[in-house]
Amino acid sequence: MAGWYELSKSSDGQFRFVLKAGNAETILTSELYSSRSAAENGIASVQTNSPTEARYAKEVSKDGKPYFNLKAANHQIIGSSQRYSSEAARDGGIESVKTNGPTTTIKDKTV
């Protein structure tokens, strides 16, 4: 099963999206956006940038856990992954975002 985006609204009225893999696991989380259209633009940016290896920044958190950020061509972070138990698991997460990121399925959880 292919992945999808979930667009949601926070309790303070801001918007965010997550990219889910076909198994419903969250593989990428966006920042908070002040408007729905800005969040939709963020989704479009993931759809465009996710297939490109050079858009991924492999990072290590302060507690030593690997994670990654997906960046746009202007180097702005579009979304971040969870913290992984190993570099191999993080690299698997990147491959999952490459596979699922181009999806056009968006589940609107704001209504």
N, C-alpha and C positions, 0 to 999 in steps of 0.2 A: 504494500500500500504506500502511496506517495505521501509526502509530508504536507503541511499546511501552516498558515499563519493564523494566530488568534490575536485579534485587536480588542483591547479592553480599556476601561476607564478606571482610574484610581479614585479613591475616596475624596481626594481633593480636586477632582475634575480634570486631571491630566490624562493623557493617552499614552499607551505603550503597546508594543507587540512582542510576541514570542514566536519563534519558528519551532514547530514540532516535527519530529521525525515520524515515519509511518507507524511506529510503535507507540506514539503519543508522548514520547519523552521530549522535554524541552531541550533544544540544542543551541539556541541563540536567544538572547534577551536584549531588547532595545533600552535606550534611555527613556526618560519621561519627556513627552512632548506637550506643548501648551495647547495644540489644536489637533483635531482629527486629521486635517489635510497634511499637517507636518508628519504625523505618524504614517500616513499612507505614502508620503514621499520617502520615508525611511524604508518601508517595505519595498518600494520600487527600486531603491538603491541596493538593497540586499539581493533582489532578483537579478540586477545587473552585475553586481560585483562578486557575488558568491562563487561563481565558477572559476575565478582567477586566483591562482596560487599566491601571487604577489600581494594580494589584498589582505592576507592573514599575518598578523603579528603574534608570534608565539611568545608567551610571557610566563613568568613564575611569580606567584603571589608571595607576600611577606612570610606566610607560613610554609613556603616551599612547594605549594601545589601548582602544577602546570595548568594554564588556561590559554585562551586566545581571544583576540579582538579582531573583528572584521572591519576593515577600513575602506572608505571611499577613495577615489582617485586623488582627492585633495587631502588625504591622510586623516580625515575626521573619522572617529569611531562611529560605526553604524550599530554594532551590536557586540555583546560579549558572551562568552561561554560560561558554563559552570566551572568550578575547580575540579580537576581530575586527579586520580590517584597515581597516574604515571604519564610520561611523555607519549607513550604509545597510545594510551587511551585518549589523550588530547588530540593526537594526530588522527585518530579514528573519528573524533568529533568534527574535525575540520572536513574530513571526507564526507561526513554526513551532511554538513551544511552545503558543501559543493553540490551534492546530489539533490538535496531537498530545497535549497534556496531559490531556484528558478520557478518553483511552483506558483501558479496563479490562484490557488485556492486560499480564500481568506474567510475565516469564521469570525463574524462580528459579535463580540460579547458585550458591546456597549449598550445594547437595547434590552 
